[in-house]
Amino acid sequence: MVKTKIYVEGGGDTNALRTKCRRGFSEFFRKAGLEGCMPRIVASGGRQSAYDDFCTALKKAGNDEFIALLVDSEGPVTTNGSPWIHLANRDGWARPATANDDNAHLMVQCMEAWFIADRVSLAEFYGQGFSLGALPSRTDVENIPKADLFAALTQATRATRTKGEYGKGKHSFDILARLDPEKVKAASPYASRLVATLLANSGTGAP
């Protein structure tokens, strides 16, 4: 079986937050159909660290390993779907010689777009005081600007009784673990592409 490792933007600089990051993504991928062939999640902290860690791992990878990079796009993707062209234009990152498009993945425009795709789980997480009406009504979540996502989440959670206002590190990975991958994939083509790529490279024969 192929060993899959994903270098993820997220987790900050503390061990506790990186553990939450790994758990959040692991639970999401488990529910997406990868149980039994789970990828190893590496929480690299900042996006530059994720790219650097990915490049180092790719150089050392054996024939039985699949190495992937997952970062926020930080803005709209207008490069005919190619993550590497987007990352070259935005971050100045070169595609490693041994990498192809399957190795690079984007959360468009950031992970919080996935939350909007599953409003039920988001509302259940925050409970009393959550304002569902403060969220964007549009379903094309990848086209919602990052600033608008954060503003909407702040407004929607401001009056919640137990969790309080949305906090990136405080809440994000706990929410991620609750999401329904089918809803996220339906709303986010890049999320659907990510899951499909992981399944295809898992050695299970899944599409």
N, CA, C and O of each residue as an XYZ file, in Angstrom:
828
protein
N       0.842     -1.202      0.000
C       0.000      0.000      0.000
C       0.876      1.251      0.000
O       1.906      1.304      0.671
N       0.450      2.248     -0.760
C       1.182      3.511     -0.826
C       1.053      4.262      0.498
O      -0.029      4.345      1.080
N       2.174      4.804      0.957
C       2.176      5.622      2.168
C       2.010      7.084      1.749
O       2.837      7.633      1.021
N       0.935      7.695      2.219
C       0.639      9.078      1.855
C       0.955     10.008      3.015
O       0.620      9.731      4.167
N       1.600     11.105      2.687
C       1.924     12.104      3.699
C       1.532     13.479      3.151
O       1.896     13.836      2.031
N       0.791     14.241      3.951
C       0.328     15.565      3.528
C       0.911     16.633      4.443
O       0.755     16.584      5.663
N       1.582     17.592      3.834
C       2.124     18.722      4.579
C       1.114     19.862      4.502
O       0.846     20.411      3.434
N       0.560     20.201      5.672
C      -0.573     21.112      5.761
C      -0.147     22.451      6.356
O       0.617     22.508      7.320
N      -0.653     23.514      5.763
C      -0.523     24.835      6.379
C      -1.467     24.885      7.572
O      -2.677     24.729      7.411
N      -0.928     25.101      8.760
C      -1.779     25.165      9.939
C      -1.113     24.561     11.147
O      -0.170     23.780     11.030
N      -1.609     24.928     12.305
C      -1.100     24.372     13.547
C      -0.232     25.317     14.350
O       0.126     25.024     15.491
N       0.110     26.460     13.753
C       0.872     27.446     14.518
C       2.203     26.923     15.011
O       2.844     26.104     14.353
N       2.614     27.402     16.174
C       3.938     27.092     16.712
C       3.894     26.256     17.990
O       4.929     26.045     18.622
N       2.720     25.780     18.376
C       2.644     25.003     19.613
C       2.293     23.551     19.310
O       1.581     23.264     18.348
N       2.793     22.649     20.130
C       2.505     21.231     19.937
C       1.019     20.930     20.091
O       0.469     20.091     19.378
N       0.377     21.624     21.031
C      -1.047     21.380     21.271
C      -1.881     21.734     20.044
O      -2.788     20.989     19.673
N      -1.578     22.872     19.413
C      -2.352     23.296     18.253
C      -2.053     22.412     17.043
O      -2.942     22.135     16.238
N      -0.814     21.974     16.918
C      -0.479     21.084     15.801
C      -1.158     19.732     15.962
O      -1.541     19.103     14.976
N      -1.305     19.293     17.189
C      -2.033     18.053     17.443
C      -3.497     18.203     17.039
O      -4.070     17.297     16.433
N      -4.102     19.338     17.372
C      -5.488     19.590     16.989
C      -5.634     19.652     15.472
O      -6.625     19.178     14.916
N      -4.646     20.237     14.811
C      -4.654     20.317     13.349
C      -4.638     18.920     12.746
O      -5.436     18.615     11.860
N      -3.740     18.078     13.219
C      -3.648     16.708     12.702
C      -4.938     15.942     12.947
O      -5.420     15.229     12.067
N      -5.494     16.090     14.137
C      -6.734     15.381     14.470
C      -7.900     15.853     13.605
O      -8.707     15.044     13.145
N      -7.982     17.149     13.389
C      -9.076     17.693     12.577
C      -9.050     17.167     11.153
O     -10.068     16.712     10.631
N      -7.883     17.231     10.529
C      -7.775     16.738      9.157
C      -7.940     15.220      9.093
O      -8.564     14.703      8.167
N      -7.391     14.513     10.061
C      -7.505     13.059     10.072
C      -8.959     12.620     10.144
O      -9.366     11.697      9.438
N      -9.745     13.277     10.992
C     -11.151     12.922     11.118
C     -11.914     13.245      9.832
O     -12.776     12.477      9.405
N     -11.594     14.372      9.227
C     -12.239     14.741      7.971
C     -11.941     13.700      6.891
O     -12.849     13.256      6.188
N     -10.680     13.315      6.761
C     -10.309     12.341      5.735
C     -10.880     10.953      6.037
O     -11.234     10.210      5.121
N     -10.968     10.607      7.323
C     -11.562      9.317      7.685
C     -13.004      9.246      7.200
O     -13.425      8.251      6.610
N     -13.755     10.312      7.456
C     -15.151     10.335      7.036
C     -15.300     10.439      5.521
O     -16.349     10.106      4.971
N     -14.244     10.903      4.850
C     -14.275     11.031      3.389
C     -13.981      9.716      2.679
O     -13.972      9.662      1.450
N     -13.740      8.650      3.451
C     -13.555      7.345      2.850
C     -12.155      6.787      2.900
O     -11.868      5.775      2.261
N     -11.273      7.434      3.654
C      -9.879      7.020      3.687
C      -9.524      6.163      4.902
O      -8.353      5.854      5.123
N     -10.523      5.781      5.686
C     -10.247      4.916      6.827
C      -9.642      3.600      6.334
O     -10.168      2.972      5.415
N      -8.551      3.195      6.942
C      -7.841      2.006      6.506
C      -6.660      2.310      5.613
O      -5.785      1.468      5.411
N      -6.639      3.521      5.079
C      -5.492      3.958      4.259
C      -5.216      5.427      4.542
O      -4.953      6.215      3.633
N      -5.281      5.777      5.829
C      -5.196      7.176      6.226
C      -3.842      7.794      5.897
O      -2.799      7.187      6.142
N      -3.865      9.009      5.339
C      -2.606      9.720      5.137
C      -2.042     10.202      6.466
O      -2.783     10.421      7.424
N      -0.748     10.361      6.514
C      -0.127     10.973      7.681
C      -0.180     12.484      7.498
O       0.283     13.008      6.484
N      -0.737     13.173      8.468
C      -0.870     14.630      8.408
C       0.313     15.273      9.128
O       0.580     14.966     10.290
N       1.011     16.153      8.445
C       2.104     16.905      9.061
C       1.677     18.368      9.136
O       1.551     19.037      8.110
N       1.457     18.859     10.352
C       1.077     20.258     10.558
C       2.346     21.093     10.580
O       3.114     21.058     11.541
N       2.555     21.841      9.510
C       3.830     22.547      9.344
C       3.827     23.965      9.888
O       4.869     24.620      9.906
N       2.668     24.452     10.334
C       2.610     25.833     10.794
C       2.318     26.754      9.626
O       1.284     26.612      8.973
N       3.204     27.692      9.351
C       3.005     28.664      8.290
C       3.088     28.058      6.904
O       3.603     26.953      6.733
N       2.576     28.788      5.903
C       2.533     28.251      4.540
C       3.926     28.055      3.958
O       4.153     27.087      3.233
N       4.865     28.951      4.258
C       6.218     28.771      3.732
C       6.863     27.524      4.319
O       7.557     26.786      3.620
N       6.631     27.296      5.598
C       7.162     26.089      6.238
C       6.563     24.838      5.620
O       7.253     23.835      5.441
N       5.273     24.897      5.293
C       4.623     23.743      4.673
C       5.258     23.431      3.322
O       5.517     22.270      3.006
N       5.503     24.456      2.539
C       6.130     24.261      1.225
C       7.551     23.731      1.372
O       7.951     22.808      0.661
N       8.306     24.311      2.288
C       9.684     23.860      2.493
C       9.731     22.407      2.967
O      10.540     21.616      2.482
N       8.857     22.061      3.917
C       8.802     20.680      4.423
C       8.400     19.712      3.311
O       8.952     18.618      3.195
N       7.431     20.132      2.499
C       6.984     19.315      1.375
C       8.127     19.039      0.396
O       8.330     17.899     -0.023
N       8.863     20.078      0.039
C       9.963     19.926     -0.921
C      11.037     18.977     -0.377
O      11.569     18.149     -1.116
N      11.345     19.097      0.893
C      12.346     18.214      1.507
C      11.869     16.769      1.494
O      12.633     15.862      1.164
N      10.599     16.554      1.855
C      10.041     15.204      1.895
C       9.972     14.590      0.501
O      10.205     13.394      0.328
N       9.649     15.420     -0.494
C       9.524     14.912     -1.854
C      10.866     14.390     -2.368
O      10.920     13.384     -3.075
N      11.939     15.077     -2.008
C      13.275     14.652     -2.434
C      13.653     13.300     -1.848
O      14.377     12.522     -2.470
N      13.153     13.028     -0.638
C      13.527     11.803      0.072
C      12.527     10.667     -0.142
O      12.757      9.548      0.317
N      11.433     10.939     -0.827
C      10.349      9.966     -0.929
C      10.763      8.729     -1.710
O      11.470      8.816     -2.714
N      10.307      7.566     -1.226
C      10.529      6.314     -1.925
C       9.436      6.062     -2.947
O       8.482      6.833     -3.053
N       9.576      4.998     -3.684
C       8.597      4.668     -4.716
C       7.227      4.319     -4.141
O       6.221      4.370     -4.848
N       7.191      3.967     -2.869
C       5.929      3.591     -2.237
C       5.327      4.739     -1.431
O       4.470      4.518     -0.577
N       5.775      5.963     -1.702
C       5.283      7.123     -0.953
C       4.663      8.155     -1.893
O       5.169      8.408     -2.986
N       3.567      8.739     -1.445
C       2.942      9.852     -2.154
C       2.952     11.058     -1.226
O       2.398     11.003     -0.128
N       3.572     12.133     -1.656
C       3.743     13.333     -0.839
C       2.877     14.451     -1.413
O       2.914     14.717     -2.614
N       2.094     15.107     -0.547
C       1.195     16.170     -0.997
C       1.365     17.425     -0.149
O       1.793     17.369      1.003
N       1.022     18.540     -0.743
C       1.039     19.845     -0.091
C      -0.380     20.387     -0.079
O      -1.073     20.329     -1.095
N      -0.825     20.917      1.064
C      -2.160     21.504      1.181
C      -2.062     22.849      1.884
O      -1.718     22.921      3.064
N      -2.370     23.922      1.141
C      -2.310     25.276      1.700
C      -3.531     26.066      1.240
O      -4.190     25.700      0.266
N      -3.822     27.147      1.949
C      -4.861     28.072      1.500
C      -4.419     28.738      0.205
O      -3.233     29.000      0.008
N      -5.377     29.013     -0.678
C      -5.027     29.764     -1.889
C      -4.873     31.250     -1.573
O      -4.198     31.980     -2.299
N      -5.510     31.694     -0.479
C      -5.455     33.086     -0.002
C      -6.164     34.074     -0.924
O      -6.221     35.266     -0.621
N      -6.696     33.602     -2.028
C      -7.399     34.457     -2.973
C      -8.005     33.604     -4.065
O      -7.845     32.384     -4.046
N      -8.698     34.210     -5.020
C      -9.297     33.426     -6.109
C      -8.230     32.763     -6.960
O      -7.140     33.305     -7.142
N      -8.551     31.587     -7.480
C      -7.626     30.854     -8.344
C      -8.069     31.072     -9.784
O      -9.153     30.645    -10.180
N      -7.231     31.733    -10.556
C      -7.588     32.089    -11.930
C      -6.574     31.518    -12.915
O      -6.286     32.122    -13.948
N      -6.038     30.346    -12.580
C      -4.937     29.783    -13.383
C      -5.359     28.472    -14.045
O      -4.580     27.521    -14.109
N      -6.616     28.430    -14.541
C      -7.131     27.235    -15.212
C      -7.031     25.995    -14.331
O      -6.873     24.877    -14.824
N      -7.123     26.208    -13.032
C      -7.151     25.085    -12.111
C      -5.814     24.563    -11.660
O      -5.777     23.673    -10.810
N      -4.703     25.067    -12.183
C      -3.395     24.538    -11.814
C      -2.911     25.137    -10.499
O      -2.650     26.338    -10.436
N      -2.784     24.329     -9.447
C      -2.286     24.859     -8.176
C      -0.865     25.404     -8.297
O      -0.545     26.428     -7.691
N      -0.017     24.743     -9.063
C       1.377     25.190     -9.123
C       1.518     26.550     -9.804
O       2.354     27.359     -9.403
N       0.715     26.804    -10.818
C       0.765     28.126    -11.454
C       0.286     29.187    -10.474
O       0.878     30.262    -10.378
N      -0.784     28.886     -9.749
C      -1.289     29.834     -8.743
C      -0.221     30.104     -7.679
O       0.014     31.256     -7.315
N       0.418     29.057     -7.187
C       1.422     29.222     -6.133
C       2.677     29.912     -6.645
O       3.350     30.620     -5.895
N       2.988     29.711     -7.901
C       4.130     30.426     -8.488
C       3.826     31.915     -8.595
O       4.676     32.755     -8.299
N       2.611     32.233     -9.020
C       2.229     33.638     -9.181
C       2.086     34.345     -7.841
O       2.506     35.493     -7.693
N       1.493     33.661     -6.860
C       1.218     34.314     -5.585
C       2.401     34.292     -4.641
O       2.710     35.303     -4.009
N       3.073     33.143     -4.535
C       4.113     32.959     -3.525
C       5.528     32.862     -4.096
O       6.507     32.887     -3.350
N       5.629     32.752     -5.412
C       6.947     32.580     -6.011
C       7.509     31.187     -5.807
O       8.724     30.993     -5.853
N       6.624     30.203     -5.579
C       7.080     28.839     -5.331
C       7.231     28.087     -6.637
O       6.309     28.054     -7.452
N       8.382     27.488     -6.836
C       8.624     26.685     -8.024
C       8.110     25.265     -7.810
O       8.218     24.712     -6.715
N       7.560     24.693     -8.848
C       7.156     23.289     -8.774
C       8.399     22.414     -8.806
O       9.178     22.497     -9.755
N       8.605     21.577     -7.795
C       9.765     20.680     -7.813
C       9.758     19.798     -9.064
O       8.697     19.462     -9.590
N      10.931     19.433     -9.525
C      11.050     18.686    -10.778
C      10.277     17.374    -10.755
O       9.774     16.930    -11.787
N      10.180     16.749     -9.579
C       9.512     15.446     -9.492
C       8.033     15.557     -9.122
O       7.364     14.542     -8.929
N       7.526     16.773     -9.025
C       6.129     16.974     -8.640
C       5.250     17.200     -9.858
O       5.701     17.706    -10.886
N       3.982     16.813     -9.725
C       2.993     17.162    -10.738
C       1.796     17.808    -10.038
O       1.843     18.059     -8.834
N       0.736     18.074    -10.782
C      -0.405     18.766    -10.181
C      -1.055     17.973     -9.064
O      -1.667     18.559     -8.171
N      -0.933     16.641     -9.094
C      -1.521     15.826     -8.031
C      -0.862     16.064     -6.672
O      -1.456     15.769     -5.635
N       0.349     16.591     -6.674
C       1.069     16.806     -5.416
C       0.690     18.099     -4.713
O       1.010     18.267     -3.536
N       0.019     19.018     -5.398
C      -0.307     20.326     -4.811
C      -1.818     20.513     -4.730
O      -2.541     20.267     -5.695
N      -2.279     20.951     -3.562
C      -3.715     21.133     -3.349
C      -3.974     22.437     -2.599
O      -3.159     22.899     -1.801
N      -5.147     23.015     -2.889
C      -5.494     24.321     -2.335
C      -6.829     24.268     -1.605
O      -7.769     23.605     -2.043
N      -6.893     24.974     -0.490
C      -8.166     25.264      0.153
C      -8.559     26.659     -0.326
O      -7.909     27.649      0.009
N      -9.622     26.722     -1.107
C      -9.983     27.959     -1.808
C     -11.225     28.582     -1.155
O     -12.281     27.953     -1.088
N     -11.083     29.838     -0.669
C      -9.838     30.580     -0.658
C      -9.080     30.339      0.650
O      -7.919     30.725      0.792
N      -9.755     29.699      1.591
C      -9.121     29.285      2.834
C      -9.994     28.192      3.452
O     -11.096     27.930      2.969
N      -9.512     27.567      4.500
C     -10.240     26.453      5.098
C     -11.631     26.855      5.573
O     -12.548     26.034      5.586
N     -11.786     28.112      5.962
C     -13.089     28.564      6.478
C     -14.196     28.450      5.433
O     -15.371     28.402      5.795
N     -13.848     28.407      4.145
C     -14.874     28.207      3.111
C     -15.542     26.852      3.277
O     -16.728     26.699      2.982
N     -14.785     25.868      3.748
C     -15.359     24.539      3.985
C     -16.430     24.602      5.061
O     -17.405     23.851      5.004
N     -16.267     25.484      6.040
C     -17.252     25.599      7.118
C     -18.608     26.078      6.576
O     -19.664     25.612      7.004
N     -18.552     27.014      5.629
C     -19.776     27.559      5.056
C     -20.512     26.486      4.255
O     -21.731     26.543      4.093
N     -19.750     25.500      3.753
C     -20.355     24.414      2.980
C     -21.192     23.493      3.856
O     -22.080     22.806      3.350
N     -20.931     23.464      5.150
C     -21.686     22.608      6.079
C     -22.163     23.457      7.244
O     -21.626     23.386      8.350
N     -23.178     24.256      6.976
C     -23.689     25.198      7.973
C     -24.325     24.488      9.159
O     -24.325     25.009     10.275
N     -24.865     23.301      8.916
C     -25.509     22.551     10.000
C     -24.479     22.184     11.063
O     -24.702     22.408     12.253
N     -23.353     21.620     10.634
C     -22.310     21.243     11.595
C     -21.731     22.468     12.284
O     -21.408     22.426     13.471
N     -21.601     23.548     11.545
C     -21.077     24.786     12.119
C     -22.017     25.306     13.205
O     -21.571     25.691     14.285
N     -23.319     25.315     12.916
C     -24.304     25.792     13.888
C     -24.356     24.880     15.112
O     -24.494     25.359     16.238
N     -24.247     23.565     14.893
C     -24.270     22.627     16.020
C     -23.056     22.805     16.912
O     -23.157     22.653     18.129
N     -21.917     23.124     16.331
C     -20.704     23.323     17.124
C     -20.870     24.513     18.064
O     -20.494     24.432     19.233
N     -21.427     25.614     17.567
C     -21.524     26.829     18.386
C     -22.745     26.846     19.284
O     -22.709     27.442     20.361
N     -23.820     26.209     18.865
C     -24.987     26.124     19.726
C     -25.736     27.435     19.908
O     -25.851     28.241     18.984
N     -26.241     27.630     21.121
C     -27.121     28.766     21.401
C     -26.422     30.094     21.112
O     -25.280     30.323     21.511
N     -27.146     30.957     20.406
C     -26.633     32.277     20.090
C     -26.006     32.382     18.717
O     -25.691     33.482     18.263
N     -25.820     31.257     18.049
C     -25.229     31.289     16.716
C     -26.208     31.891     15.721
O     -27.383     31.523     15.712
N     -25.744     32.805     14.890
C     -26.605     33.497     13.934
C     -26.368     32.950     12.531
O     -25.466     33.395     11.822
N     -27.186     31.987     12.145
C     -27.045     31.378     10.829
C     -27.238     32.398      9.711
O     -26.626     32.289      8.648
N     -28.088     33.383      9.959
C     -28.365     34.397      8.943
C     -27.199     35.313      8.649
O     -27.217     36.024      7.644
N     -26.179     35.317      9.503
C     -25.011     36.160      9.256
C     -24.048     35.553      8.238
O     -23.139     36.230      7.757
N     -24.247     34.281      7.913
C     -23.362     33.623      6.953
C     -23.746     33.998      5.525
O     -24.914     34.283      5.260
N     -22.794     34.003      4.608
C     -23.111     34.283      3.199
C     -24.122     33.266      2.680
O     -24.019     32.078      2.984
N     -25.096     33.725      1.901
C     -26.134     32.832      1.384
C     -25.661     32.068      0.158
O     -26.266     31.060     -0.207
N     -24.615     32.516     -0.471
C     -24.142     31.892     -1.704
C     -23.557     30.502     -1.432
O     -22.984     30.253     -0.372
N     -23.710     29.619     -2.395
C     -23.223     28.256     -2.250
C     -21.885     28.030     -2.944
O     -21.237     27.005     -2.729
N     -21.471     28.978     -3.773
C     -20.173     28.851     -4.451
C     -19.078     29.335     -3.496
O     -18.514     30.415     -3.674
N     -18.793     28.525     -2.489
C     -17.974     28.966     -1.358
C     -16.554     29.366     -1.768
O     -15.926     30.180     -1.091
N     -16.047     28.809     -2.856
C     -14.681     29.143     -3.269
C     -14.571     30.561     -3.828
O     -13.470     31.092     -3.970
N     -15.709     31.166     -4.143
C     -15.696     32.530     -4.678
C     -15.954     33.588     -3.614
O     -16.011     34.777     -3.928
N     -16.110     33.172     -2.361
C     -16.303     34.130     -1.269
C     -14.929     34.627     -0.823
O     -14.097     33.814     -0.423
N     -14.662     35.933     -0.877
C     -13.355     36.445     -0.461
C     -13.034     36.070      0.984
O     -13.921     35.997      1.835
N     -11.766     35.837      1.236
C     -11.322     35.417      2.563
C     -11.773     36.400      3.642
O     -12.249     35.987      4.699
N     -11.626     37.678      3.383
C     -12.015     38.686      4.380
C     -13.506     38.597      4.702
O     -13.905     38.785      5.851
N     -14.322     38.313      3.700
C     -15.767     38.196      3.914
C     -16.099     36.961      4.757
O     -17.006     36.996      5.588
N     -15.365     35.879      4.539
C     -15.574     34.668      5.332
C     -15.323     34.925      6.814
O     -16.131     34.555      7.666
N     -14.200     35.559      7.106
C     -13.852     35.821      8.502
C     -14.827     36.811      9.138
O     -15.207     36.656     10.299
N     -15.228     37.828      8.375
C     -16.182     38.801      8.908
C     -17.518     38.127      9.217
O     -18.139     38.414     10.240
N     -17.956     37.234      8.337
C     -19.226     36.543      8.542
C     -19.154     35.601      9.742
O     -20.094     35.532     10.534
N     -18.057     34.884      9.877
C     -17.910     33.973     11.011
C     -17.873     34.740     12.336
O     -18.442     34.302     13.335
N     -17.201     35.880     12.327
C     -17.150     36.707     13.531
C     -18.546     37.185     13.921
O     -18.933     37.133     15.089
N     -19.292     37.651     12.924
C     -20.642     38.144     13.191
C     -21.560     37.018     13.646
O     -22.362     37.203     14.561
N     -21.449     35.859     13.019
C     -22.343     34.741     13.321
C     -22.112     34.167     14.713
O     -23.029     33.613     15.319
N     -20.896     34.300     15.215
C     -20.543     33.665     16.495
C     -20.452     34.643     17.654
O     -20.187     34.238     18.786
N     -20.663     35.893     17.394
C     -20.433     36.936     18.404
C     -21.269     36.738     19.660
O     -20.805     37.018     20.765
N     -22.496     36.259     19.498
C     -23.409     36.142     20.649
C     -23.529     34.710     21.167
O     -24.421     34.423     21.965
N     -22.663     33.819     20.737
C     -22.777     32.426     21.201
C     -22.452     32.340     22.685
O     -21.605     33.074     23.194
N     -23.143     31.428     23.371
C     -23.097     31.395     24.823
C     -21.870     30.676     25.379
O     -21.308     31.102     26.388
N     -21.451     29.594     24.730
C     -20.385     28.777     25.318
C     -19.046     28.900     24.595
O     -17.997     28.916     25.238
N     -19.072     28.988     23.266
C     -17.826     28.999     22.498
C     -17.244     30.398     22.336
O     -16.026     30.574     22.313
N     -18.122     31.387     22.223
C     -17.638     32.738     21.982
C     -17.296     32.969     20.521
O     -17.539     32.113     19.671
N     -16.735     34.123     20.240
C     -16.433     34.528     18.870
C     -15.424     33.595     18.211
O     -14.511     33.083     18.859
N     -15.608     33.384     16.904
C     -14.730     32.476     16.155
C     -13.264     32.848     16.329
O     -12.875     34.006     16.177
N     -12.464     31.844     16.650
C     -11.022     32.031     16.756
C     -10.323     31.024     15.875
O     -10.614     29.830     15.949
N      -9.412     31.480     15.049
C      -8.751     30.622     14.060
C      -8.144     29.376     14.715
O      -8.468     28.254     14.325
N      -7.287     29.560     15.684
C      -6.674     28.407     16.317
C      -7.578     27.761     17.342
O      -7.527     26.548     17.546
N      -8.408     28.567     17.991
C      -9.246     28.090     19.089
C     -10.329     27.128     18.625
O     -10.638     26.162     19.322
N     -10.908     27.380     17.455
C     -12.071     26.623     17.014
C     -11.899     25.867     15.699
O     -12.587     24.871     15.477
N     -11.004     26.313     14.827
C     -11.017     25.869     13.434
C     -10.894     24.363     13.263
O     -11.636     23.774     12.477
N      -9.973     23.725     13.982
C      -9.744     22.299     13.748
C     -10.808     21.431     14.407
O     -11.077     20.320     13.950
N     -11.419     21.937     15.487
C     -12.558     21.224     16.080
C     -13.745     21.243     15.118
O     -14.467     20.253     14.997
N     -13.946     22.373     14.436
C     -15.021     22.461     13.443
C     -14.719     21.538     12.266
O     -15.597     20.814     11.795
N     -13.481     21.567     11.797
C     -13.078     20.723     10.675
C     -13.422     19.258     10.922
O     -13.910     18.568     10.027
N     -13.167     18.793     12.129
C     -13.421     17.388     12.473
C     -14.903     17.028     12.409
O     -15.249     15.858     12.249
N     -15.780     18.027     12.533
C     -17.229     17.786     12.540
C     -17.841     17.818     11.145
O     -18.961     17.341     10.962
N     -17.145     18.363     10.167
C     -17.736     18.608      8.855
C     -18.114     17.321      8.128
O     -17.498     16.273      8.320
N     -19.128     17.428      7.301
C     -19.540     16.344      6.414
C     -18.765     16.492      5.107
O     -19.022     17.432      4.355
N     -17.831     15.598      4.815
C     -17.018     15.736      3.604
C     -17.843     15.789      2.317
O     -17.440     16.437      1.351
N     -18.992     15.113      2.299
C     -19.816     15.126      1.092
C     -20.345     16.529      0.804
O     -20.386     16.958     -0.349
N     -20.746     17.232      1.845
C     -21.211     18.608      1.664
C     -20.067     19.515      1.225
O     -20.244     20.383      0.370
N     -18.897     19.309      1.816
C     -17.736     20.129      1.462
C     -17.338     19.879      0.011
O     -17.074     20.827     -0.727
N     -17.293     18.629     -0.401
C     -16.914     18.298     -1.776
C     -17.913     18.858     -2.787
O     -17.529     19.304     -3.868
N     -19.196     18.833     -2.426
C     -20.227     19.329     -3.324
C     -20.096     20.828     -3.559
O     -20.404     21.318     -4.646
N     -19.644     21.550     -2.555
C     -19.537     23.009     -2.650
C     -18.163     23.479     -3.101
O     -18.022     24.596     -3.599
N     -17.149     22.637     -2.933
C     -15.766     23.047     -3.191
C     -15.089     22.075     -4.152
O     -14.676     20.993     -3.735
N     -14.964     22.438     -5.431
C     -14.291     21.558     -6.394
C     -12.866     21.205     -5.991
O     -12.404     20.097     -6.262
N     -12.164     22.131     -5.348
C     -10.784     21.837     -4.946
C     -10.742     20.838     -3.789
O      -9.819     20.028     -3.708
N     -11.721     20.887     -2.904
C     -11.801     19.884     -1.843
C     -12.124     18.517     -2.433
O     -11.562     17.505     -2.013
N     -13.027     18.488     -3.403
C     -13.369     17.246     -4.076
C     -12.148     16.667     -4.782
O     -11.917     15.459     -4.745
N     -11.377     17.524     -5.418
C     -10.146     17.099     -6.094
C      -9.148     16.520     -5.102
O      -8.494     15.518     -5.394
N      -9.025     17.140     -3.935
C      -8.111     16.663     -2.906
C      -8.470     15.248     -2.472
O      -7.613     14.365     -2.453
N      -9.726     15.034     -2.126
C     -10.147     13.716     -1.651
C      -9.983     12.673     -2.751
O      -9.522     11.562     -2.488
N     -10.355     13.022     -3.980
C     -10.228     12.080     -5.090
C      -8.767     11.693     -5.326
O      -8.464     10.535     -5.613
N      -7.874     12.659     -5.205
C      -6.452     12.384     -5.402
C      -5.920     11.468     -4.314
O      -5.156     10.545     -4.596
N      -6.316     11.716     -3.079
C      -5.867     10.864     -1.973
C      -6.378      9.438     -2.133
O      -5.647      8.478     -1.892
N      -7.624      9.307     -2.536
C      -8.168      7.965     -2.748
C      -7.452      7.248     -3.893
O      -7.163      6.054     -3.803
N      -7.172      7.981     -4.960
C      -6.524      7.380     -6.126
C      -5.105      6.941     -5.821
O      -4.605      5.990     -6.422
N      -4.451      7.628     -4.890
C      -3.057      7.322     -4.565
C      -2.908      6.474     -3.298
O      -1.798      6.254     -2.813
N      -4.041      6.005     -2.772
C      -4.003      5.260     -1.520
C      -3.673      3.785     -1.716
O      -3.365      3.068     -0.764
N      -3.745      3.351     -2.967
C      -3.497      1.940     -3.232
C      -4.725      1.067     -3.047
O      -4.637     -0.159     -3.115
N      -5.885      1.703     -2.811
C      -7.108      0.941     -2.587
C      -7.859      0.675     -3.878
O      -8.763     -0.159     -3.930
N      -7.465      1.402     -4.926
C      -8.179      1.265     -6.194
C      -9.379      2.166     -6.293
O     -10.087      2.134     -7.300
N      -9.636      2.983     -5.264
C     -10.766      3.914     -5.298
C     -10.471      5.006     -6.304
O      -9.302      5.253     -6.599
N     -11.494      5.679     -6.850
C     -11.284      6.718     -7.855
C     -10.613      7.935     -7.261
O     -10.361      8.909     -7.970
